[in-house]
């Protein structure tokens, strides 16, 4: 079992920044691929970013590319999502997720392929 706890959400004006954190604990979380997803009201949950367990590979959705950065501190078992130049359309509940993928494939973008989820943290961007 892997437990995930997100933090860092809040209310920010458009153009501002936030850094989300996801603290992992439990069974060897450092070997898991970590993903960030988000879900806006009335919309499906979507992939935002992902990072391979070693940090050597990352993925970003087109909508956040160039504005968001995913990183991880293996020693702290923590994954971060630095969000810059925030837009009102970034408003959503953000979730981190973990999965023990063997290979870097399109599965890293697939919500249903992740095994563990945090409780989510609200990000609200005002215009």
JOURSUL-V651024 format. One record per backbone hydrogen bond with DSSP energy under -0.5 kcal/mol. NH is the residue of the N-H (numbers start at 1). CO is the residue of the C=O. If there is no record, write none. Layout:
NH,CO
NH,CO
This chain:
3,25
5,23
7,21
10,122
12,124
14,126
15,86
16,13
18,83
20,81
21,7
22,79
23,5
24,22
24,77
25,3
27,1
28,26
31,28
32,29
33,99
34,51
35,97
36,49
37,95
38,46
39,93
43,40
46,38
48,36
49,36
50,59
51,34
52,57
55,52
59,50
61,48
64,61
65,61
67,64
68,64
69,82
71,80
73,78
74,72
76,73
77,73
77,74
78,73
79,22
80,71
81,20
82,69
83,18
83,81
84,67
84,82
85,15
86,16
90,87
91,88
92,123
93,39
94,92
94,121
95,37
97,35
98,116
99,33
101,99
105,103
108,105
109,106
110,107
111,109
113,110
114,111
115,98
116,98
118,96
121,94
123,92
124,10
126,12
126,124
